[in-house]
Amino acid sequence: MKTKINSFFKPGIEVKETGNYLECSIAHPSEAIKANAHYFGNFEWAEEYLIYCHRSNSFKTRWTAALGDWTDKIVVDIGCGPGNIFATLKGKPKILIGIDVAPKSLEIAAEVGYTAVLADATNLPFISGFADVVTLNAALHHCEDMDAVLREAARLVKPGGLIVTDHDPQLSAWNYTGIAKLMWNFRLFYYKIIGHGIHKTKHQQFWGLACEIHHKPGHGVTKDMFEKLLEPMGFKVNVFPHNNELGAEVLEGKKGKASLKYQLGNLLSGRNPNADTSALSLMCIAKKNMDYKHLSN
């Protein structure tokens, strides 16, 4: 397993084979890493996530349009969880590396078809510029330092390669104010009363919320964030706002409509619910210039 991707590791990196995944030690795990390791390290919760999340036909067609044909390409999926992207898209990449912090999720991802690696996304153990494609799906908002993770992801991309991110909340859409913010906070109170929210139990709900670090009012990703971080690293950046239910049409500039509760949240915050800035998620598709030179690993 290690020999398959050994040439991609930085010199001196210690890599341990643990079951069916590789492990690079994380010396000082952040609170976000601990929360994600706990939630996605629960086999039942990780399995549920694989079955029910990011498996729709709209997800598949949107991501297929964004990535193109990844046959015989080197793909790195950061925050791979139990392997949702590949489980949904299938295909025949040359090498498929999945990176996460949750052992049980990595075990499932390995069964799905990943070469699974436990590592810190803010300090990846890989050399620069070896990947044809780097993906982050619903991953950035689970990390305390989204900028650092995005920079590390971009560093791995070879000239001419792609980085694709999706399903991170757009800051301007989720930045509820006034009555909308009161309703958001009441939702958490309501969860406490009934013992759970969309999850099965209070315990699962607690950890589900704990690992979504930037999915709350005043947090999220922006078009400006992607452009400011990726353009200096040699990327041409395209950002597509959408409301999660459309497929390849998103790349044509269509957003789709958010459900009524999210439209209401934007209206009560004084915003046009049909504006680009009110779309729930941003998909970023960035291609690295062919003449970009990596200065270091």
DAFEN-V754843 format. One record per pair of residues at least 12 apart in sequence whose C-alpha atoms are under 10 Angstrom apart, sorted by the first residue. I is the first residue (numbers start at 0). J is the second residue. D is the distance in whole Angstrom. If there is no record, write none. Layout:
I;J;D / I;J;D
This chain:
0;16;8 / 0;19;8 / 0;20;8 / 0;21;8 / 0;114;7 / 0;115;9 / 1;14;8 / 1;15;9 / 1;16;7 / 1;20;9 / 1;21;7 / 1;114;9 / 1;115;10 / 1;116;10 / 3;94;8 / 3;114;8 / 4;94;8 / 4;95;10 / 4;96;8 / 4;114;8 / 4;125;10 / 5;125;9 / 6;125;9 / 6;126;9 / 6;129;10 / 7;124;8 / 7;125;6 / 7;126;6 / 7;127;9 / 7;128;10 / 7;129;7 / 7;130;9 / 7;155;10 / 8;123;9 / 8;124;6 / 8;125;4 / 8;126;6 / 8;127;9 / 9;123;9 / 9;124;6 / 9;125;5 / 9;126;5 / 9;127;9 / 9;296;8 / 10;124;9 / 10;125;9 / 10;126;8 / 10;296;10 / 11;124;9 / 12;24;9 / 12;124;7 / 12;125;9 / 13;124;9 / 14;116;9 / 14;117;9 / 14;118;10 / 14;124;9 / 15;116;10 / 15;117;10 / 16;116;9 / 17;102;9 / 17;106;10 / 17;116;10 / 17;117;10 / 18;102;10 / 18;105;10 / 18;106;8 / 18;109;10 / 19;102;10 / 19;105;8 / 19;106;6 / 19;107;9 / 19;108;10 / 19;109;6 / 19;110;8 / 19;113;10 / 19;114;8 / 19;115;8 / 19;116;9 / 20;97;10 / 20;98;10 / 20;102;8 / 20;103;10 / 20;105;6 / 20;106;6 / 20;107;10 / 20;108;9 / 20;109;7 / 20;113;9 / 20;114;7 / 20;115;5 / 20;116;6 / 20;117;7 / 21;98;10 / 21;102;10 / 21;105;9 / 21;114;8 / 21;115;6 / 21;116;5 / 21;117;6 / 21;118;9 / 22;98;10 / 22;99;10 / 22;100;9 / 22;102;9 / 22;115;9 / 22;116;6 / 22;117;5 / 22;118;7 / 23;100;10 / 23;116;7 / 23;117;6 / 23;118;5 / 23;119;8 / 23;123;9 / 23;124;7 / 24;117;8 / 24;118;7 / 24;119;8 / 24;124;10 / 25;100;9 / 25;117;9 / 25;118;7 / 25;119;6 / 25;122;9 / 26;119;9 / 27;119;10 / 28;100;9 / 28;119;8 / 29;119;9 / 29;142;9 / 29;143;8 / 29;144;10 / 30;142;9 / 30;143;8 / 30;209;9 / 30;210;9 / 30;212;9 / 31;140;10 / 31;141;7 / 31;142;6 / 31;143;6 / 31;144;9 / 31;209;8 / 31;210;6 / 31;211;8 / 31;212;7 / 32;99;9 / 32;100;7 / 32;101;9 / 32;118;10 / 32;119;8 / 32;120;9 / 32;141;8 / 32;142;7 / 32;143;8 / 32;210;8 / 33;100;8 / 33;101;9 / 33;209;10 / 33;210;8 / 34;100;10 / 34;101;9 / 34;141;9 / 34;142;10 / 34;205;10 / 34;206;7 / 34;207;8 / 34;208;9 / 34;209;6 / 34;210;5 / 34;211;9 / 34;212;9 / 35;78;10 / 35;80;9 / 35;99;9 / 35;100;7 / 35;101;7 / 35;141;7 / 35;142;9 / 35;206;8 / 35;207;8 / 35;209;8 / 35;210;5 / 35;211;8 / 35;212;10 / 36;80;10 / 36;99;8 / 36;100;5 / 36;101;4 / 36;102;7 / 36;103;9 / 36;104;9 / 36;206;10 / 36;210;9 / 37;100;9 / 37;101;7 / 37;102;9 / 37;103;10 / 37;206;7 / 37;207;9 / 37;209;10 / 37;210;9 / 38;101;8 / 38;103;10 / 38;104;10 / 38;202;10 / 38;203;8 / 38;204;10 / 38;205;9 / 38;206;6 / 38;207;6 / 38;208;10 / 38;209;9 / 38;210;7 / 39;80;7 / 39;81;8 / 39;99;9 / 39;100;8 / 39;101;6 / 39;102;8 / 39;103;7 / 39;104;6 / 39;105;9 / 39;206;9 / 39;207;9 / 39;210;9 / 40;80;9 / 40;81;10 / 40;99;10 / 40;100;8 / 40;101;5 / 40;102;6 / 40;103;5 / 40;104;6 / 40;105;9 / 40;106;10 / 41;101;8 / 41;102;9 / 41;103;6 / 41;104;8 / 41;203;9 / 42;81;9 / 42;101;10 / 42;102;9 / 42;103;6 / 42;104;7 / 42;106;9 / 42;107;8 / 43;103;9 / 43;104;10 / 44;81;10 / 44;103;10 / 44;104;9 / 44;198;9 / 44;199;10 / 44;203;8 / 44;207;9 / 45;80;7 / 45;81;6 / 45;82;10 / 45;101;9 / 45;103;7 / 45;104;6 / 45;105;10 / 45;107;8 / 45;108;10 / 46;80;10 / 46;81;7 / 46;82;10 / 46;103;9 / 46;104;8 / 46;107;8 / 47;81;10 / 48;80;8 / 48;81;8 / 48;82;9 / 48;83;8 / 48;104;10 / 49;80;8 / 49;81;6 / 49;82;7 / 49;83;6 / 49;84;9 / 49;86;8 / 49;87;9 / 49;104;9 / 49;107;9 / 49;108;9 / 50;81;10 / 50;83;8 / 50;86;9 / 50;87;10 / 51;83;9 / 52;83;7 / 52;84;10 / 52;87;10 / 53;83;6 / 53;84;7 / 53;86;9 / 53;87;8 / 53;136;9 / 53;137;9 / 53;166;9 / 53;243;10 / 54;83;7 / 54;84;8 / 54;85;10 / 54;86;8 / 54;87;6 / 54;88;9 / 55;87;8 / 55;244;9 / 55;245;10 / 55;246;9 / 56;87;9 / 56;88;10 / 56;244;9 / 56;245;9 / 56;246;7 / 57;243;8 / 57;244;6 / 57;245;5 / 57;246;4 / 57;247;7 / 57;248;9 / 57;249;10 / 58;84;9 / 58;87;8 / 58;88;9 / 58;165;10 / 58;166;10 / 58;243;8 / 58;244;8 / 58;245;8 / 58;246;6 / 58;247;9 / 59;84;8 / 59;85;10 / 59;86;10 / 59;87;6 / 59;88;6 / 59;89;10 / 59;246;7 / 59;247;9 / 60;87;10 / 60;88;9 / 60;245;9 / 60;246;5 / 60;247;5 / 60;248;9 / 60;249;10 / 61;165;10 / 61;243;10 / 61;244;10 / 61;245;7 / 61;246;4 / 61;247;4 / 61;248;7 / 61;249;7 / 61;250;8 / 61;282;9 / 62;84;9 / 62;87;10 / 62;88;8 / 62;134;10 / 62;136;10 / 62;163;9 / 62;164;10 / 62;165;9 / 62;246;8 / 62;247;8 / 62;249;10 / 62;250;10 / 62;282;9 / 63;87;10 / 63;88;7 / 63;89;10 / 63;246;9 / 63;247;8 / 64;246;8 / 64;247;6 / 64;248;9 / 64;249;9 / 64;250;8 / 65;161;9 / 65;162;10 / 65;163;7 / 65;164;10 / 65;247;8 / 65;249;10 / 65;250;8 / 65;282;9 / 65;283;9 / 65;284;7 / 65;285;10 / 66;132;8 / 66;133;10 / 66;134;9 / 66;161;8 / 66;162;9 / 66;163;8 / 66;284;8 / 68;90;8 / 68;91;9 / 68;92;9 / 69;89;10 / 69;90;7 / 69;91;7 / 69;92;5 / 69;93;8 / 69;131;8 / 69;132;8 / 70;90;6 / 70;91;5 / 70;92;5 / 70;93;7 / 70;94;9 / 71;90;9 / 71;91;6 / 71;92;5 / 71;93;4 / 71;94;7 / 71;95;10 / 71;131;10 / 72;91;8 / 72;92;5 / 72;93;5 / 72;94;7 / 72;95;8 / 72;130;8 / 72;131;6 / 72;132;7 / 72;160;10 / 73;92;6 / 73;93;6 / 73;94;5 / 73;95;6 / 73;96;8 / 73;129;8 / 73;130;5 / 73;131;5 / 73;132;6 / 73;133;9 / 73;156;10 / 73;157;10 / 73;160;10 / 74;92;7 / 74;93;8 / 74;94;6 / 74;95;5 / 74;96;6 / 74;97;8 / 74;113;10 / 74;129;9 / 74;130;6 / 74;131;6 / 74;132;5 / 74;133;6 / 74;134;8 / 74;156;9 / 74;160;10 / 74;161;10 / 74;162;10 / 75;94;8 / 75;95;6 / 75;96;5 / 75;97;6 / 75;98;8 / 75;113;9 / 75;114;9 / 75;115;10 / 75;129;10 / 75;130;7 / 75;131;8 / 75;132;6 / 75;133;5 / 75;134;6 / 75;135;9 / 75;152;9 / 75;155;8 / 75;156;9 / 75;162;9 / 76;95;8 / 76;96;6 / 76;97;5 / 76;98;6 / 76;99;9 / 76;113;9 / 76;115;10 / 76;132;8 / 76;133;6 / 76;134;5 / 76;135;6 / 76;136;8 / 76;138;10 / 76;152;9 / 76;162;10 / 76;163;10 / 77;96;8 / 77;97;6 / 77;98;5 / 77;99;7 / 77;100;10 / 77;116;10 / 77;118;10 / 77;119;10 / 77;120;7 / 77;123;10 / 77;133;7 / 77;134;6 / 77;135;5 / 77;136;8 / 77;137;10 / 77;138;7 / 77;139;9 / 77;148;9 / 77;149;10 / 77;151;10 / 77;152;8 / 77;164;10 / 78;97;7 / 78;98;6 / 78;99;5 / 78;100;8 / 78;101;9 / 78;104;10 / 78;105;10 / 78;117;10 / 78;118;10 / 78;119;10 / 78;120;8 / 78;134;9 / 78;135;6 / 78;136;7 / 78;137;8 / 78;138;5 / 78;139;8 / 78;141;9 / 78;142;9 / 79;96;9 / 79;97;5 / 79;98;6 / 79;99;6 / 79;100;9 / 79;101;10 / 79;104;8 / 79;105;8 / 79;108;8 / 79;113;9 / 79;115;9 / 79;116;10 / 79;134;9 / 79;135;8 / 79;136;8 / 79;137;9 / 79;138;8 / 80;97;8 / 80;98;8 / 80;99;6 / 80;100;8 / 80;101;7 / 80;102;9 / 80;103;9 / 80;104;5 / 80;105;7 / 80;106;10 / 80;107;8 / 80;108;7 / 80;115;10 / 80;136;10 / 80;137;10 / 80;138;9 / 81;97;9 / 81;99;9 / 81;101;9 / 81;102;10 / 81;103;8 / 81;104;4 / 81;105;6 / 81;106;7 / 81;107;5 / 81;108;4 / 81;109;8 / 81;110;9 / 81;111;8 / 81;113;9 / 81;115;10 / 82;97;8 / 82;98;10 / 82;99;10 / 82;104;8 / 82;105;8 / 82;106;10 / 82;107;7 / 82;108;4 / 82;109;8 / 82;110;9 / 82;111;6 / 82;112;8 / 82;113;7 / 82;115;9 / 83;108;8 / 83;111;9 / 83;136;9 / 84;97;10 / 84;108;10 / 84;134;9 / 84;135;9 / 84;136;8 / 85;97;10 / 85;108;9 / 85;111;7 / 85;112;8 / 85;113;8 / 86;108;9 / 86;111;6 / 86;112;8 / 86;113;10 / 89;111;10 / 89;112;9 / 92;131;10 / 92;132;10 / 94;112;10 / 94;113;8 / 94;114;8 / 94;130;9 / 95;109;10 / 95;112;8 / 95;113;5 / 95;114;6 / 95;115;8 / 95;130;10 / 95;132;10 / 95;133;10 / 96;108;10 / 96;109;9 / 96;112;9 / 96;113;6 / 96;114;5 / 96;115;6 / 96;116;7 / 96;130;10 / 96;133;9 / 97;109;8 / 97;112;9 / 97;113;6 / 97;114;6 / 97;115;5 / 97;116;6 / 97;117;8 / 97;118;10 / 97;133;10 / 97;134;10 / 98;113;9 / 98;114;9 / 98;115;6 / 98;116;5 / 98;117;6 / 98;118;6 / 98;119;8 / 98;120;8 / 98;123;9 / 98;135;10 / 99;115;8 / 99;116;7 / 99;117;5 / 99;118;6 / 99;119;8 / 99;120;8 / 99;138;10 / 100;116;8 / 100;117;5 / 100;118;6 / 100;119;7 / 100;120;9 / 101;116;10 / 101;117;7 / 101;118;9 / 102;115;9 / 102;116;9 / 102;117;7 / 104;117;10 / 105;117;7 / 119;148;9 / 120;138;10 / 120;139;10 / 120;142;8 / 120;144;10 / 120;145;10 / 120;147;8 / 120;148;6 / 120;149;9 / 120;150;10 / 120;151;7 / 120;152;8 / 121;142;9 / 121;143;9 / 121;144;8 / 121;145;9 / 121;146;9 / 121;147;5 / 121;148;5 / 121;149;8 / 121;150;8 / 121;151;6 / 121;152;9 / 122;147;8 / 122;148;8 / 122;150;10 / 122;151;7 / 122;152;10 / 123;148;9 / 123;151;7 / 123;152;8 / 123;154;10 / 123;155;9 / 124;151;10 / 124;296;10 / 125;151;9 / 125;154;9 / 125;155;7 / 125;296;8 / 126;154;8 / 126;155;7 / 126;156;10 / 126;295;9 / 126;296;5 / 127;151;9 / 127;152;9 / 127;153;9 / 127;154;5 / 127;155;5 / 127;156;7 / 127;157;8 / 127;293;7 / 127;294;9 / 127;295;7 / 127;296;5 / 128;152;10 / 128;153;9 / 128;154;6 / 128;155;5 / 128;156;5 / 128;157;4 / 128;158;7 / 128;160;9 / 128;287;10 / 128;291;10 / 128;292;9 / 128;293;7 / 128;295;10 / 128;296;8 / 129;154;9 / 129;155;6 / 129;156;6 / 129;157;5 / 129;158;9 / 129;160;9 / 130;152;10 / 130;153;10 / 130;154;9 / 130;155;6 / 130;156;5 / 130;157;6 / 130;158;9 / 130;159;10 / 130;160;7 / 130;161;8 / 130;162;9 / 131;155;9 / 131;156;6 / 131;157;6 / 131;158;8 / 131;159;8 / 131;160;5 / 131;161;6 / 131;162;9 / 131;286;10 / 131;287;10 / 132;152;10 / 132;153;10 / 132;155;9 / 132;156;7 / 132;157;8 / 132;159;9 / 132;160;6 / 132;161;5 / 132;162;6 / 132;163;8 / 132;286;9 / 133;152;7 / 133;153;8 / 133;154;10 / 133;155;7 / 133;156;7 / 133;157;10 / 133;160;8 / 133;161;6 / 133;162;5 / 133;163;6 / 133;164;9 / 134;152;8 / 134;153;10 / 134;161;8 / 134;162;6 / 134;163;5 / 134;164;6 / 134;165;9 / 134;284;10 / 135;148;10 / 135;149;9 / 135;152;8 / 135;162;8 / 135;163;6 / 135;164;5 / 135;165;7 / 135;166;9 / 135;167;9 / 135;282;10 / 135;283;10 / 136;163;8 / 136;164;5 / 136;165;5 / 136;166;6 / 136;167;8 / 136;282;9 / 137;164;8 / 137;165;6 / 137;166;5 / 137;167;5 / 137;168;9 / 137;211;9 / 137;280;10 / 138;164;8 / 138;165;8 / 138;166;8 / 138;167;7 / 138;211;9 / 139;164;8 / 139;165;9 / 139;166;9 / 139;167;7 / 139;168;9 / 139;211;9 / 139;212;9 / 139;213;8 / 139;219;9 / 139;220;8 / 140;166;9 / 140;167;6 / 140;168;7 / 140;169;10 / 140;210;9 / 140;211;6 / 140;212;6 / 140;213;5 / 140;214;6 / 140;215;10 / 140;218;9 / 140;219;7 / 140;220;8 / 141;167;9 / 141;208;10 / 141;209;9 / 141;210;6 / 141;211;5 / 141;212;5 / 141;213;7 / 141;214;8 / 142;210;8 / 142;211;8 / 142;212;6 / 142;213;8 / 143;210;10 / 143;211;9 / 143;212;6 / 143;213;8 / 144;212;10 / 144;213;10 / 145;212;10 / 145;213;9 / 145;219;9 / 145;220;8 / 145;224;10 / 146;220;10 / 146;224;8 / 146;225;9 / 146;227;10 / 146;228;7 / 146;229;10 / 147;228;9 / 149;162;9 / 149;164;9 / 149;224;10 / 149;225;8 / 149;228;8 / 149;229;8 / 150;225;10 / 150;228;7 / 150;229;7 / 150;232;8 / 153;228;9 / 153;229;7 / 153;232;7 / 153;233;9 / 153;234;9 / 153;285;9 / 153;286;10 / 153;287;9 / 154;229;10 / 154;232;8 / 154;293;8 / 154;295;9 / 154;296;8 / 155;293;10 / 155;296;9 / 156;234;10 / 156;286;9 / 156;287;7 / 156;293;10 / 157;286;9 / 157;287;7 / 157;288;9 / 157;289;8 / 157;291;9 / 157;292;9 / 157;293;9 / 158;233;8 / 158;234;9 / 158;286;8 / 158;287;5 / 158;288;6 / 158;289;4 / 158;290;7 / 158;291;6 / 158;292;8 / 158;293;9 / 159;233;10 / 159;234;9 / 159;285;10 / 159;286;6 / 159;287;5 / 159;288;6 / 159;289;5 / 159;290;8 / 159;291;9 / 160;234;9 / 160;285;8 / 160;286;6 / 160;287;6 / 160;288;8 / 160;289;8 / 161;234;9 / 161;235;10 / 161;236;10 / 161;284;7 / 161;285;6 / 161;286;5 / 161;287;6 / 161;288;10 / 162;229;10 / 162;234;9 / 162;236;9 / 162;283;8 / 162;284;6 / 162;285;5 / 162;286;7 / 162;287;8 / 163;236;10 / 163;237;10 / 163;238;10 / 163;282;7 / 163;283;6 / 163;284;5 / 163;285;6 / 163;286;9 / 164;225;10 / 164;238;9 / 164;281;8 / 164;282;6 / 164;283;5 / 164;284;7 / 164;285;9 / 165;238;10 / 165;239;9 / 165;240;10 / 165;241;10 / 165;243;9 / 165;280;7 / 165;281;6 / 165;282;4 / 165;283;6 / 165;284;9 / 166;220;10 / 166;240;10 / 166;241;9 / 166;242;9 / 166;243;8 / 166;279;8 / 166;280;5 / 166;281;6 / 166;282;7 / 166;283;10 / 167;211;10 / 167;213;9 / 167;214;8 / 167;219;7 / 167;220;7 / 167;221;10 / 167;279;8 / 167;280;6 / 167;281;6 / 167;282;8 / 167;283;10 / 168;213;8 / 168;214;6 / 168;215;8 / 168;216;10 / 168;218;8 / 168;219;5 / 168;220;6 / 168;221;9 / 168;240;10 / 168;242;10 / 168;278;9 / 168;279;6 / 168;280;5 / 168;281;7 / 168;282;10 / 169;213;10 / 169;214;9 / 169;217;10 / 169;218;8 / 169;219;5 / 169;220;5 / 169;221;6 / 169;222;9 / 169;240;8 / 169;241;9 / 169;275;10 / 169;276;8 / 169;277;8 / 169;278;7 / 169;279;6 / 169;280;5 / 169;281;6 / 169;282;10 / 170;213;9 / 170;214;9 / 170;215;9 / 170;216;8 / 170;217;6 / 170;218;5 / 170;219;4 / 170;220;5 / 170;221;6 / 170;222;10 / 170;276;8 / 170;277;9 / 170;278;10 / 170;279;9 / 170;280;9 / 170;281;10 / 171;216;9 / 171;217;8 / 171;218;9 / 171;219;8 / 171;220;8 / 171;221;8 / 171;265;9 / 171;270;9 / 171;275;9 / 171;276;6 / 171;277;6 / 171;278;8 / 171;279;9 / 172;216;9 / 172;217;9 / 172;218;10 / 172;219;9 / 172;220;10 / 172;221;10 / 172;261;9 / 172;262;9 / 172;264;9 / 172;265;7 / 172;268;9 / 172;270;9 / 172;271;10 / 172;272;8 / 172;274;9 / 172;275;9 / 172;276;6 / 172;277;4 / 172;278;6 / 172;279;6 / 172;280;8 / 173;214;8 / 173;215;7 / 173;216;5 / 173;217;7 / 173;218;7 / 173;219;7 / 173;220;10 / 173;261;9 / 173;264;8 / 173;265;8 / 173;268;10 / 173;276;10 / 173;277;8 / 173;278;9 / 173;279;7 / 173;280;9 / 174;214;10 / 174;215;7 / 174;216;4 / 174;217;5 / 174;218;7 / 174;219;8 / 174;264;9 / 174;265;9 / 174;268;8 / 174;277;10 / 175;215;9 / 175;216;6 / 175;217;8 / 175;261;10 / 175;264;7 / 175;265;7 / 175;266;10 / 175;267;8 / 175;268;6 / 175;269;9 / 175;270;10 / 176;216;8 / 176;217;9 / 176;264;9 / 176;265;9 / 176;267;8 / 176;268;5 / 176;269;8 / 177;264;10 / 177;267;7 / 177;268;6 / 177;269;9 / 178;264;8 / 178;266;10 / 178;267;6 / 178;268;7 / 179;216;10 / 179;260;10 / 179;261;10 / 179;263;8 / 179;264;5 / 179;265;8 / 179;266;8 / 179;267;5 / 179;268;6 / 179;269;10 / 180;215;10 / 180;216;7 / 180;264;8 / 180;267;9 / 180;268;8 / 182;264;8 / 182;267;10 / 183;215;9 / 183;216;8 / 183;264;9 / 184;215;10 / 184;216;10 / 187;208;10 / 190;204;8 / 190;205;10 / 191;204;9 / 191;205;9 / 196;208;10 / 219;279;10 / 219;280;9 / 219;281;10 / 220;280;8 / 220;281;8 / 221;238;9 / 221;240;10 / 221;276;9 / 221;280;9 / 221;281;8 / 221;283;10 / 222;236;9 / 222;237;9 / 222;238;6 / 222;239;9 / 222;240;9 / 222;276;9 / 222;281;8 / 222;282;9 / 222;283;8 / 223;238;9 / 225;237;9 / 225;238;8 / 225;281;10 / 225;283;7 / 225;284;10 / 225;285;9 / 226;238;9 / 226;283;9 / 226;285;9 / 229;285;8 / 229;286;9 / 229;287;9 / 230;285;9 / 230;286;10 / 230;287;9 / 230;288;10 / 232;287;8 / 232;288;9 / 232;291;8 / 232;292;9 / 232;293;9 / 233;285;9 / 233;286;8 / 233;287;5 / 233;288;6 / 233;289;9 / 233;290;8 / 233;291;6 / 233;292;8 / 233;293;10 / 234;284;10 / 234;285;6 / 234;286;5 / 234;287;4 / 234;288;6 / 234;289;9 / 234;291;9 / 235;284;8 / 235;285;5 / 235;286;5 / 235;287;6 / 235;288;7 / 236;283;7 / 236;284;6 / 236;285;4 / 236;286;7 / 236;287;9 / 237;250;9 / 237;282;8 / 237;283;6 / 237;284;5 / 237;285;6 / 237;286;9 / 238;250;9 / 238;252;10 / 238;281;6 / 238;282;6 / 238;283;4 / 238;284;6 / 238;285;8 / 239;251;9 / 239;252;7 / 239;253;8 / 239;254;8 / 239;275;9 / 239;278;9 / 239;280;8 / 239;281;6 / 239;282;5 / 239;283;6 / 239;284;8 / 240;252;8 / 240;253;8 / 240;254;6 / 240;255;9 / 240;274;9 / 240;275;6 / 240;276;8 / 240;277;8 / 240;278;6 / 240;279;7 / 240;280;6 / 240;281;4 / 240;282;6 / 240;283;9 / 241;253;7 / 241;254;4 / 241;255;6 / 241;256;8 / 241;257;9 / 241;275;8 / 241;276;9 / 241;277;9 / 241;278;5 / 241;279;6 / 241;280;5 / 241;281;6 / 241;282;8 / 242;254;6 / 242;255;6 / 242;256;6 / 242;257;5 / 242;258;9 / 242;261;10 / 242;275;10 / 242;277;9 / 242;278;5 / 242;279;5 / 242;280;6 / 242;281;9 / 243;255;8 / 243;256;9 / 243;257;8 / 243;278;9 / 243;279;7 / 243;280;7 / 243;281;9 / 243;282;10 / 244;256;8 / 244;257;8 / 244;258;10 / 249;281;10 / 249;282;9 / 250;282;9 / 250;284;9 / 252;275;9 / 253;275;9 / 254;273;9 / 254;274;9 / 254;275;8 / 254;277;10 / 254;278;7 / 254;279;9 / 254;280;9 / 254;281;10 / 255;273;9 / 255;278;8 / 256;272;9 / 256;273;7 / 256;277;10 / 256;278;8 / 256;279;9 / 257;272;8 / 257;273;9 / 257;277;9 / 257;278;7 / 257;279;7 / 259;272;10 / 261;277;9 / 261;278;9 / 261;279;8 / 262;277;8 / 262;278;9 / 262;279;10 / 264;277;10 / 265;277;7 / 265;278;10
